[in-house]
Amino acid sequence: MTTTTPSTTASGPVGPGPGSGPAFSKAPGTDNRPGRLLAVVIAAQFMALLDVFIVNVAAPTIGAELGASGAGLQLVIAGYTITYAVLLITGARLGDRLGHRRLYLVGLTVFTVASLACGLSRGAGELIAFRLLQGAGSALLIPQVLSLIQRNFTGEARTRALGAYAAVLAVGAAAGQVLGGILVSADLFGTSWRPVFLVNVPVGAVLLIMAGRVLPRDGGAAGKPGEQGAGRRVRGLDLPGLVLLGAAVSLLTVPLVLGQQEGWPPWSWLSLGSAVVLFALFCAYESRLARRGGAPLVAPGVLRIPGMGLAVFRITAVMAVNAGFLFVLTLHVQGGLGYSALRAGLTFAPTAVVFGAVGLTWRRWPAVVQRALIPAGFALTAVSAVAVGLLLRDGGEGGPWLYAAFAGIGAGLSLGFSPTLTRALSTVRPEDAADASGLLSTVAQLGQLIGVACFGALFLNRLESPGAPEAYSSADALLVCAYALAGAATLGAVSGLVRLRR
């Protein structure tokens, strides 16, 4: 279970004036029917979201067939997120500068070609490299999805379009888990795990053909009068900030993933220390750029918006717990309990389905209840995580109560995430909306990266520790991770109580 934080482009949500129709290009050869445009952009969002979870279920099979170590599997999962998180805001700004249609097509092409390369990979190193390329394609593609909806739908049509967008986010996680299990278990033509990547190729090809016909033509970076994009403020790319952030994320991720396998050599600690230094340099550079009137990758002023700092912390905690839970539980049920990929995918379905259902309905709950949703959600996540660990601690399958615990994690994470995101963005001025949304989108991806790296390393370290009973080593490692996941969720609950006191 997870979701992708909706992100706007750097110029924020801009659209035609009230009462006007959708702003579609009238260029020859362009299909101007809004339903088809929505279907094309939503399908791309769904495909990119699916790719996160479909691969998660296939990870143990990939490891067995390619001889990938635990660290290698972490990089297969996290590699996609690394480039996606670092390049997300840049992808949004490139859409403003070069056109959303153009960047959609470029990003979709990169993603599709990278998916083909992933499916044909002959070793773990190749697969990791092409997963990084997939993430870059998503970073170019996904920011354009919401921008195209915002700029081509107005009024009630925009509300319906955004509802469809939210529904895709809600069901993407569950669909990815189940479809990944089906494809791996089917072993089509003896290809084992490869269809989880190759399935993107025909879908991407069809979307490229349809997008060429239905997406409105770009009106240029600045936009001519009457054209889509007119009057938009085009912001710089902040390449130095991009380099600093990318280097800091890489120096943080690599030792977390490889350090345990290598016995935590001196270079791993040096890398972690260097990451801290580079993050500090990144923050200092961004602040200086903002004072000089530039366009920083992450606007420092956004962090000073009331409640934004807490929102950043909570979203990081939600996504770290989510990603860590899925990764370590996948390794346990397939490696420790011997589940097939299909059964593993179905096992996670309650978490994803309940997350989506709660995320779509919590606004309808009584106002008196909504005040306590965030701390209650994190507390429910903590209790449910411990319950999962205890139910599986003897190497058994947990029984029906296990699915109740999975549902509790889905509900708790959704209550921690959805109200946090909504309330944070509701306090943002229109001129700061793009920066705030971009910041929270990036934080969400970095949270997933931290979760896979940290909780994955903890699980693998415990799994390989001397003295653990062989029959229950996987269950023992899972229980330790469950306590750690509960601790992270408890910190989120405390942050929710801080907000309540205000």
C-alpha positions as CSV (number, residue, x, y, z in Angstrom):
1,M,0.0,0.0,0.0
2,T,1.1,3.5,-0.8
3,T,0.1,6.4,-2.9
4,T,1.7,9.1,-4.9
5,T,1.3,12.6,-3.6
6,P,-0.4,14.7,-6.2
7,S,2.0,17.3,-7.5
8,T,1.4,20.4,-9.5
9,T,3.9,22.0,-11.8
10,A,6.1,24.8,-10.7
11,S,3.6,27.3,-11.8
12,G,0.7,25.9,-9.8
13,P,-2.8,24.9,-10.8
14,V,-3.8,27.1,-13.7
15,G,-6.8,26.7,-15.9
16,P,-9.3,28.5,-18.0
17,G,-11.6,30.9,-16.4
18,P,-14.9,29.9,-14.8
19,G,-17.5,28.8,-17.2
20,S,-15.2,28.1,-20.0
21,G,-14.8,24.7,-21.6
22,P,-11.8,22.5,-21.6
23,A,-8.8,24.2,-23.3
24,F,-8.1,21.7,-26.0
25,S,-5.9,22.3,-29.0
26,K,-7.7,22.6,-32.3
27,A,-4.7,21.5,-34.3
28,P,-5.4,19.1,-37.2
29,G,-5.2,15.4,-36.2
30,T,-5.9,16.0,-32.5
31,D,-8.9,14.3,-30.9
32,N,-10.5,16.9,-28.6
33,R,-12.8,14.6,-26.6
34,P,-12.1,15.1,-22.9
35,G,-12.9,11.6,-21.9
36,R,-10.1,10.2,-24.1
37,L,-7.6,12.7,-22.8
38,L,-8.4,11.8,-19.2
39,A,-8.2,8.1,-20.0
40,V,-4.7,8.6,-21.5
41,V,-3.2,10.6,-18.7
42,I,-4.8,8.5,-15.9
43,A,-3.6,5.3,-17.6
44,A,0.0,6.5,-17.5
45,Q,-0.3,7.4,-13.8
46,F,-1.7,3.9,-13.1
47,M,1.1,2.2,-15.0
48,A,3.8,4.1,-13.2
49,L,2.2,3.4,-9.8
50,L,1.6,-0.2,-10.6
51,D,5.3,-0.6,-11.4
52,V,6.3,0.0,-7.7
53,F,4.1,-2.8,-6.3
54,I,4.3,-5.3,-9.1
55,V,8.1,-5.4,-8.6
56,N,7.8,-5.6,-4.8
57,V,6.0,-9.0,-5.1
58,A,8.5,-10.3,-7.7
59,A,11.6,-9.4,-5.6
60,P,12.2,-12.8,-4.0
61,T,12.0,-14.5,-7.4
62,I,14.3,-11.9,-9.0
63,G,16.8,-12.5,-6.2
64,A,16.7,-16.3,-6.7
65,E,17.1,-16.3,-10.5
66,L,19.6,-13.5,-10.8
67,G,21.6,-14.4,-7.7
68,A,20.9,-10.9,-6.2
69,S,21.9,-10.3,-2.6
70,G,19.5,-8.8,-0.1
71,A,21.2,-5.4,-0.8
72,G,20.7,-6.0,-4.5
73,L,17.0,-6.5,-4.0
74,Q,16.8,-3.3,-2.0
75,L,18.4,-1.4,-4.9
76,V,16.0,-3.0,-7.4
77,I,13.1,-1.7,-5.3
78,A,14.7,1.6,-4.2
79,G,16.5,2.4,-7.5
80,Y,13.3,3.5,-9.1
81,T,12.4,5.7,-6.2
82,I,15.9,7.4,-6.0
83,T,15.8,9.0,-9.5
84,Y,12.0,9.6,-9.3
85,A,12.4,11.5,-6.0
86,V,15.4,13.5,-7.0
87,L,14.1,14.5,-10.5
88,L,10.4,15.0,-9.7
89,I,10.4,18.8,-9.3
90,T,12.8,19.2,-12.2
91,G,10.4,17.1,-14.3
92,A,7.6,19.5,-13.4
93,R,9.6,22.6,-14.3
94,L,10.7,21.1,-17.6
95,G,7.0,20.6,-18.3
96,D,6.4,24.3,-17.8
97,R,9.4,25.2,-20.0
98,L,9.0,22.7,-22.8
99,G,5.4,21.8,-22.7
100,H,3.4,19.2,-20.8
101,R,2.5,17.2,-23.9
102,R,6.1,17.1,-25.0
103,L,7.3,16.0,-21.6
104,Y,4.5,13.5,-21.2
105,L,5.6,11.8,-24.5
106,V,9.3,11.9,-23.6
107,G,8.8,10.5,-20.1
108,L,6.4,7.8,-21.4
109,T,9.0,6.8,-24.0
110,V,11.8,6.6,-21.5
111,F,9.7,4.6,-19.1
112,T,8.6,2.2,-21.8
113,V,12.1,1.6,-23.2
114,A,13.5,1.2,-19.7
115,S,10.8,-1.4,-18.9
116,L,11.8,-3.4,-21.9
117,A,15.4,-3.2,-20.8
118,C,14.5,-4.3,-17.3
119,G,12.6,-7.3,-18.6
120,L,15.6,-8.4,-20.7
121,S,18.2,-7.8,-18.0
122,R,20.6,-10.7,-17.5
123,G,22.0,-9.7,-14.2
124,A,21.2,-7.7,-11.0
125,G,23.5,-4.9,-12.0
126,E,21.8,-4.3,-15.3
127,L,18.4,-4.5,-13.7
128,I,19.3,-1.9,-11.1
129,A,20.7,0.5,-13.8
130,F,17.5,0.2,-15.8
131,R,15.3,0.7,-12.8
132,L,17.1,4.0,-12.2
133,L,16.2,4.9,-15.8
134,Q,12.6,3.9,-15.2
135,G,12.5,6.3,-12.3
136,A,13.8,9.1,-14.5
137,G,11.1,8.4,-17.0
138,S,8.4,8.6,-14.3
139,A,9.9,11.8,-13.0
140,L,9.4,13.4,-16.4
141,L,6.0,11.7,-17.0
142,I,4.0,11.9,-13.8
143,P,4.1,15.7,-13.0
144,Q,2.5,16.3,-16.4
145,V,-0.5,14.1,-15.5
146,L,-2.1,16.4,-12.9
147,S,-1.0,19.5,-14.9
148,L,-2.8,18.3,-18.0
149,I,-5.9,17.7,-15.9
150,Q,-5.7,21.1,-14.2
151,R,-5.2,23.0,-17.5
152,N,-7.8,21.2,-19.6
153,F,-10.8,20.7,-17.3
154,T,-12.8,23.3,-15.4
155,G,-15.6,23.3,-12.9
156,E,-17.5,20.1,-12.4
157,A,-15.5,18.4,-15.1
158,R,-12.3,19.1,-13.2
159,T,-13.8,17.7,-10.0
160,R,-14.8,14.5,-11.7
161,A,-11.4,14.2,-13.3
162,L,-9.6,14.7,-10.0
163,G,-11.9,12.1,-8.5
164,A,-10.8,9.6,-11.1
165,Y,-7.2,10.5,-10.4
166,A,-7.7,9.8,-6.7
167,A,-9.4,6.5,-7.4
168,V,-6.4,5.4,-9.5
169,L,-4.1,6.2,-6.6
170,A,-6.3,4.3,-4.2
171,V,-6.6,1.1,-6.3
172,G,-3.1,1.1,-7.8
173,A,-1.4,-0.4,-4.8
174,A,-3.8,-3.4,-4.5
175,A,-3.8,-4.0,-8.2
176,G,0.0,-4.0,-8.4
177,Q,0.3,-6.5,-5.6
178,V,-2.2,-8.9,-7.2
179,L,-1.1,-8.5,-10.8
180,G,2.5,-9.0,-9.8
181,G,1.6,-12.2,-8.1
182,I,-0.4,-13.4,-11.1
183,L,2.3,-12.7,-13.6
184,V,5.1,-14.3,-11.6
185,S,3.0,-17.3,-10.7
186,A,1.9,-17.8,-14.3
187,D,5.5,-18.0,-15.5
188,L,4.4,-17.1,-19.0
189,F,6.5,-19.0,-21.6
190,G,9.0,-19.7,-18.9
191,T,9.8,-16.0,-18.4
192,S,9.3,-16.1,-14.6
193,W,9.5,-12.5,-13.2
194,R,10.2,-10.7,-16.5
195,P,6.6,-10.0,-17.4
196,V,6.2,-7.7,-14.4
197,F,8.4,-5.3,-16.5
198,L,7.5,-6.4,-20.0
199,V,3.8,-5.8,-19.4
200,N,4.5,-2.1,-19.6
201,V,5.8,-2.3,-23.2
202,P,2.6,-2.9,-25.1
203,V,0.7,-0.6,-22.7
204,G,3.2,2.2,-23.2
205,A,3.2,1.7,-27.0
206,V,-0.6,2.1,-27.1
207,L,-0.5,5.1,-24.8
208,L,2.1,6.8,-27.0
209,I,-0.1,6.3,-30.1
210,M,-3.2,7.6,-28.3
211,A,-1.4,10.5,-26.6
212,G,-0.2,11.8,-30.0
213,R,-3.8,12.1,-31.0
214,V,-5.6,13.3,-27.9
215,L,-3.2,15.5,-25.9
216,P,-3.6,19.2,-26.7
217,R,-0.7,20.9,-28.5
218,D,1.7,22.9,-26.3
219,G,1.5,26.6,-26.6
220,G,5.1,27.3,-25.8
221,A,6.9,28.0,-22.6
222,A,5.5,31.4,-22.0
223,G,2.4,30.9,-24.0
224,K,0.9,33.2,-26.6
225,P,-2.3,35.0,-25.9
226,G,-5.2,32.6,-26.0
227,E,-3.0,29.5,-26.0
228,Q,-2.7,26.9,-23.2
229,G,-0.1,28.1,-20.8
230,A,-0.5,31.8,-21.5
231,G,0.6,34.0,-18.6
232,R,2.4,31.3,-16.8
233,R,5.5,32.0,-14.8
234,V,8.4,29.8,-16.0
235,R,10.9,29.0,-13.3
236,G,14.5,28.0,-13.5
237,L,15.7,24.4,-13.2
238,D,18.2,24.9,-10.3
239,L,20.8,22.5,-11.6
240,P,23.2,23.1,-8.7
241,G,20.5,22.2,-6.2
242,L,19.6,19.1,-8.2
243,V,23.2,17.9,-8.2
244,L,23.6,18.5,-4.4
245,L,20.3,16.8,-3.6
246,G,21.1,13.8,-5.9
247,A,24.5,13.4,-4.4
248,A,23.2,13.6,-0.8
249,V,20.5,11.0,-1.5
250,S,22.9,8.7,-3.2
251,L,25.5,9.0,-0.3
252,L,22.7,8.2,2.2
253,T,21.2,5.3,0.3
254,V,24.2,3.3,-0.8
255,P,25.7,2.7,2.7
256,L,22.2,1.9,4.2
257,V,21.7,-0.7,1.5
258,L,25.2,-2.1,1.2
259,G,26.7,-1.4,4.6
260,Q,25.3,-4.5,6.4
261,Q,26.3,-6.8,3.6
262,E,29.9,-5.5,3.6
263,G,30.2,-5.5,7.4
264,W,29.9,-1.7,7.8
265,P,33.4,-0.8,6.5
266,P,34.8,2.7,7.1
267,W,33.7,3.9,3.7
268,S,30.0,3.4,4.7
269,W,30.3,5.6,7.7
270,L,32.2,8.2,5.7
271,S,29.5,8.2,3.1
272,L,26.8,8.7,5.7
273,G,28.7,11.6,7.2
274,S,29.2,13.1,3.7
275,A,25.4,12.8,3.1
276,V,24.7,14.9,6.2
277,V,27.2,17.6,5.0
278,L,25.8,17.7,1.5
279,F,22.2,18.0,2.9
280,A,23.4,20.9,5.0
281,L,25.1,22.5,1.9
282,F,21.9,21.9,-0.1
283,C,19.8,23.7,2.5
284,A,22.2,26.6,2.7
285,Y,22.4,26.9,-1.1
286,E,18.6,26.8,-1.5
287,S,18.2,29.6,1.2
288,R,20.8,31.8,-0.5
289,L,19.2,31.3,-3.9
290,A,15.8,32.2,-2.6
291,R,17.2,35.4,-0.9
292,R,18.7,36.4,-4.3
293,G,15.3,36.0,-6.0
294,G,16.1,32.7,-7.7
295,A,14.0,29.6,-8.1
296,P,15.3,27.0,-5.6
297,L,14.4,23.4,-6.0
298,V,12.8,23.4,-2.6
299,A,11.7,26.9,-1.6
300,P,12.8,27.5,2.1
301,G,9.8,29.8,2.6
302,V,7.4,26.8,2.1
303,L,8.8,25.1,5.2
304,R,7.9,28.1,7.3
305,I,4.2,27.8,6.4
306,P,2.4,26.9,9.6
307,G,2.1,23.1,10.0
308,M,4.3,22.3,6.9
309,G,7.3,21.1,9.0
310,L,5.0,18.7,10.8
311,A,3.5,17.6,7.5
312,V,6.9,16.8,6.1
313,F,7.8,14.7,9.1
314,R,4.5,12.8,9.1
315,I,4.5,12.0,5.4
316,T,8.1,10.8,5.7
317,A,7.1,8.6,8.6
318,V,4.0,7.2,6.8
319,M,5.9,6.4,3.6
320,A,8.9,4.9,5.4
321,V,6.7,2.6,7.5
322,N,4.6,1.7,4.4
323,A,7.6,0.8,2.2
324,G,9.5,-0.9,5.0
325,F,6.5,-3.0,6.0
326,L,5.8,-4.2,2.4
327,F,9.5,-5.0,1.7
328,V,10.2,-7.0,4.8
329,L,6.9,-8.8,4.8
330,T,7.3,-9.8,1.2
331,L,10.7,-11.4,2.0
332,H,9.2,-13.2,5.0
333,V,6.0,-14.6,3.4
334,Q,7.8,-15.8,0.3
335,G,11.2,-16.7,1.8
336,G,10.2,-17.7,5.3
337,L,6.7,-19.1,4.8
338,G,7.2,-20.3,1.2
339,Y,4.2,-18.4,-0.3
340,S,3.8,-18.2,-4.0
341,A,4.0,-14.7,-5.6
342,L,0.3,-14.8,-6.2
343,R,-0.6,-15.7,-2.6
344,A,1.8,-13.0,-1.4
345,G,0.1,-10.4,-3.5
346,L,-3.3,-11.4,-2.3
347,T,-2.0,-11.3,1.3
348,F,-1.3,-7.6,1.0
349,A,-4.6,-6.7,-0.6
350,P,-6.5,-5.9,2.6
351,T,-3.8,-3.3,3.5
352,A,-4.1,-1.5,0.1
353,V,-7.8,-1.7,-0.2
354,V,-8.5,-0.4,3.3
355,F,-6.0,2.4,2.7
356,G,-7.8,3.5,-0.4
357,A,-11.3,3.2,1.1
358,V,-10.3,5.3,4.2
359,G,-8.5,7.9,2.0
360,L,-11.6,8.4,-0.1
361,T,-14.1,8.6,2.8
362,W,-12.5,10.3,5.9
363,R,-13.8,13.7,4.9
364,R,-17.3,12.5,5.4
365,W,-16.7,11.5,9.0
366,P,-18.0,13.7,11.9
367,A,-15.9,16.8,12.5
368,V,-15.4,15.9,16.2
369,V,-13.7,12.7,15.0
370,Q,-11.5,14.3,12.4
371,R,-9.5,16.3,14.9
372,A,-8.0,13.1,16.3
373,L,-7.6,11.2,13.0
374,I,-3.8,11.8,12.6
375,P,-2.6,10.6,16.0
376,A,-5.2,7.9,16.1
377,G,-4.0,6.7,12.7
378,F,-0.4,6.5,13.7
379,A,-1.3,4.7,17.0
380,L,-3.4,2.2,15.1
381,T,-0.5,1.6,12.7
382,A,1.9,1.0,15.7
383,V,-0.5,-1.5,17.4
384,S,-1.2,-3.3,14.1
385,A,2.5,-3.6,13.2
386,V,3.2,-5.2,16.6
387,A,0.2,-7.5,16.1
388,V,1.6,-8.7,12.7
389,G,5.0,-9.5,14.3
390,L,3.5,-11.4,17.2
391,L,1.0,-13.3,15.1
392,L,3.8,-14.5,12.8
393,R,6.6,-14.9,15.4
394,D,6.3,-18.7,15.7
395,G,6.8,-19.3,12.0
396,G,3.0,-19.8,11.5
397,E,0.6,-18.1,9.1
398,G,-1.2,-16.0,11.7
399,G,-4.8,-17.1,11.1
400,P,-7.7,-14.7,10.4
401,W,-6.5,-12.1,12.9
402,L,-3.5,-11.5,10.7
403,Y,-5.8,-10.0,8.0
404,A,-7.4,-7.8,10.6
405,A,-3.9,-6.5,11.5
406,F,-3.1,-5.9,7.8
407,A,-6.4,-3.9,7.5
408,G,-5.4,-1.9,10.6
409,I,-2.1,-0.9,9.1
410,G,-3.9,0.2,5.9
411,A,-6.4,2.2,7.8
412,G,-3.8,3.7,10.2
413,L,-1.4,4.8,7.4
414,S,-4.3,6.3,5.5
415,L,-5.4,8.3,8.5
416,G,-1.9,9.5,9.0
417,F,-1.4,10.4,5.4
418,S,-4.6,11.8,3.8
419,P,-5.6,14.3,6.5
420,T,-2.0,15.5,6.8
421,L,-1.7,16.1,3.1
422,T,-5.1,17.8,2.8
423,R,-4.6,20.1,5.8
424,A,-1.1,21.1,4.8
425,L,-2.1,22.1,1.3
426,S,-5.2,23.9,2.5
427,T,-3.1,26.4,4.4
428,V,-0.9,27.3,1.5
429,R,-1.3,30.5,-0.5
430,P,-2.1,30.0,-4.2
431,E,1.3,31.3,-5.2
432,D,3.0,28.8,-3.0
433,A,0.8,25.8,-3.9
434,A,3.2,24.4,-6.5
435,D,6.3,24.6,-4.3
436,A,4.4,23.0,-1.4
437,S,3.0,20.2,-3.5
438,G,6.3,19.5,-5.1
439,L,8.0,19.4,-1.7
440,L,5.5,16.9,-0.3
441,S,5.7,14.8,-3.4
442,T,9.5,14.6,-3.1
443,V,9.3,13.9,0.6
444,A,6.9,11.0,0.0
445,Q,9.3,9.4,-2.4
446,L,12.3,9.9,-0.1
447,G,10.3,8.4,2.8
448,Q,9.7,5.2,0.7
449,L,13.4,5.1,-0.1
450,I,14.4,5.5,3.6
451,G,11.9,2.8,4.6
452,V,13.2,0.2,2.2
453,A,16.8,1.0,3.0
454,C,16.5,1.2,6.8
455,F,13.9,-1.5,7.6
456,G,15.3,-3.7,4.8
457,A,18.8,-3.5,6.3
458,L,17.4,-4.3,9.8
459,F,15.5,-7.4,8.6
460,L,18.5,-8.7,6.6
461,N,20.9,-8.1,9.4
462,R,18.7,-9.9,11.9
463,L,18.0,-12.7,9.4
464,E,21.8,-13.4,9.0
465,S,22.7,-12.9,12.7
466,P,24.4,-15.8,14.4
467,G,22.5,-17.8,17.0
468,A,19.0,-17.3,15.6
469,P,17.0,-20.6,15.4
470,E,17.1,-21.6,11.7
471,A,13.5,-22.6,11.5
472,Y,12.3,-19.2,12.8
473,S,15.0,-16.9,11.7
474,S,12.7,-15.1,9.2
475,A,9.9,-14.7,11.8
476,D,12.4,-13.5,14.4
477,A,13.7,-10.9,11.9
478,L,10.2,-9.8,11.1
479,L,9.3,-9.4,14.8
480,V,12.3,-7.1,15.3
481,C,11.2,-5.0,12.3
482,A,7.6,-4.9,13.6
483,Y,8.8,-3.3,16.8
484,A,10.9,-0.8,14.8
485,L,8.0,0.0,12.5
486,A,5.8,0.5,15.6
487,G,8.4,2.9,17.0
488,A,8.4,5.0,13.9
489,A,4.6,5.1,13.9
490,T,4.6,6.1,17.5
491,L,6.8,9.1,16.7
492,G,4.1,10.1,14.1
493,A,1.4,9.8,16.8
494,V,3.4,12.1,19.1
495,S,3.6,14.7,16.2
496,G,-0.2,14.5,15.9
497,L,-0.6,15.2,19.6
498,V,1.6,18.3,19.2
499,R,-0.8,19.6,16.6
500,L,-3.8,18.8,18.7
501,R,-2.6,20.9,21.6
502,R,-2.3,23.9,19.3
